[in-house]
Every structure is written in structure tokens, then in C-alpha cells.
Amino acid sequence: AEQTTEPGTESDTEQGTEPPPEEQAWTLPILRIDTTDGHDVTSKDHYKTCTVTLENCSEPMQFADVTANIRVRGNSTAVTEKKPFRLKFDKKRNMLGLNDGAKCKSWCLMADYYDYSLMRNSLSFRMCQQLLDGYSFASECTWVELYVNGDYQEGKY
């Protein structure tokens, strides 16, 4: 790559003026959730009706405006800034080919708020799959970029 700035000067990227997430070239799937009332999801006890769109993944896995319900999940993480969610679809469906294409109504969006490496859950699931080697079920996981009511939820889910 050709250098476009003089040595010792700051480029736009070095100054921290990255384009907003929606303008960056993403490599992760993007999950968009829009609640019907347009308000944030704050309750652990009551589901909110929403529509879900999955994009930026292979075409057969994409879907748009699918009806579902969403609520906050977890205990200690339910009160953090980056909330984990439980997504419950009206009909069973697969997400991103996970779990050998199994169709499920409920899916978890793990915030991994206390795991700055974002590796603990992923590594644990992968180790279980290797250790159990088909003798027992071990769930799969993948990361997504999450938007709720058009607002980017900081960090991977």
C-alpha cells in the first residue's frame, strides 16, 4: 500500500474518525431487531414483539422482517450496559446453519460483557464439541453485529 501522509502526521483513522459501523465493510453477519413499539428491551420477565432481519451472510441463511419476541436474559449480566437477549421466534427456524441446521424457536444473544476477550463461551462450546465427539449434544455459536431499533449495540454478540 502506498503511504498517503507524511511521516509523523496523523491520518483520519489515527485520529479516531472511523466511519460509523453501518458504513464499514463487515465480515460478520448483521442481525437487526426492531421492537414494534420502538422502545429499548429492558425487561427480563416480559417479552416484546419485534421483527428480525439477518443479513450480510450467505443468501440461503438471510431473512427479513420475521416476527419474534425478545427479552433480556441472564442474571448478573442483565443489569450491564451491554445486555444479553433471548430471541423467541413464532416458528422454529435455523440461524446461520448452527447446530447442523437444527430449527429452534429460542436463540440466545450472549453479550459476553465480562469477557473482554470474547473467547470464553466460544472456546468452551468448541472444546465440548471436540471432547464429546458426537456422544452428547454441545451447542455451536457464532458472532454477529447487532442493531436494536436501528442503534448499533457496541461489541460482538
Solvent accessible surface area in square Angstrom, and as a share of the most:
residue,aa,sasa,rsa
1,A,163,1.26
2,E,157,0.70
3,Q,123,0.55
4,T,128,0.75
5,T,53,0.31
6,E,123,0.55
7,P,109,0.69
8,G,88,0.85
9,T,75,0.43
10,E,111,0.50
11,S,35,0.23
12,D,100,0.52
13,T,98,0.57
14,E,118,0.53
15,Q,102,0.45
16,G,61,0.58
17,T,82,0.48
18,E,113,0.51
19,P,65,0.41
20,P,59,0.37
21,P,34,0.21
22,E,104,0.47
23,E,119,0.54
24,Q,60,0.27
25,A,105,0.81
26,W,56,0.20
27,T,131,0.76
28,L,42,0.21
29,P,19,0.12
30,I,12,0.06
31,L,0,0.00
32,R,71,0.26
33,I,0,0.00
34,D,63,0.33
35,T,8,0.05
36,T,99,0.58
37,D,77,0.40
38,G,48,0.46
39,H,120,0.54
40,D,95,0.49
41,V,9,0.05
42,T,98,0.57
43,S,37,0.24
44,K,80,0.34
45,D,117,0.60
46,H,136,0.61
47,Y,82,0.31
48,K,47,0.20
49,T,63,0.37
50,C,0,0.00
51,T,44,0.25
52,V,0,0.00
53,T,24,0.14
54,L,2,0.01
55,E,52,0.23
56,N,64,0.33
57,C,24,0.14
58,S,61,0.39
59,E,141,0.63
60,P,124,0.78
61,M,77,0.34
62,Q,78,0.34
63,F,25,0.10
64,A,69,0.54
65,D,104,0.54
66,V,34,0.19
67,T,64,0.37
68,A,0,0.00
69,N,42,0.21
70,I,0,0.00
71,R,51,0.19
72,V,1,0.00
73,R,55,0.20
74,G,25,0.24
75,N,124,0.64
76,S,74,0.48
77,T,33,0.19
78,A,9,0.07
79,V,126,0.72
80,T,12,0.07
81,E,164,0.74
82,K,31,0.13
83,K,48,0.20
84,P,4,0.02
85,F,9,0.04
86,R,58,0.21
87,L,0,0.00
88,K,81,0.34
89,F,3,0.01
90,D,75,0.39
91,K,160,0.68
92,K,133,0.56
93,R,59,0.22
94,N,35,0.18
95,M,9,0.04
96,L,27,0.13
97,G,33,0.31
98,L,25,0.13
99,N,21,0.11
100,D,144,0.74
101,G,36,0.35
102,A,43,0.33
103,K,133,0.57
104,C,44,0.26
105,K,88,0.37
106,S,44,0.28
107,W,28,0.10
108,C,53,0.32
109,L,12,0.06
110,M,67,0.30
111,A,1,0.01
112,D,28,0.15
113,Y,67,0.26
114,Y,111,0.42
115,D,9,0.05
116,Y,195,0.74
117,S,65,0.42
118,L,44,0.22
119,M,109,0.49
120,R,150,0.55
121,N,46,0.24
122,S,10,0.07
123,L,91,0.45
124,S,60,0.39
125,F,60,0.25
126,R,106,0.39
127,M,103,0.46
128,C,57,0.34
129,Q,52,0.23
130,Q,145,0.64
131,L,139,0.69
132,L,63,0.31
133,D,108,0.56
134,G,76,0.73
135,Y,195,0.74
136,S,64,0.41
137,F,149,0.62
138,A,20,0.15
139,S,37,0.24
140,E,60,0.27
141,C,32,0.19
142,T,57,0.33
143,W,74,0.26
144,V,7,0.04
145,E,0,0.00
146,L,0,0.00
147,Y,5,0.02
148,V,7,0.04
149,N,37,0.19
150,G,56,0.54
151,D,87,0.45
152,Y,44,0.17
153,Q,43,0.19
154,E,130,0.58
155,G,30,0.28
156,K,61,0.26
157,Y,11,0.04
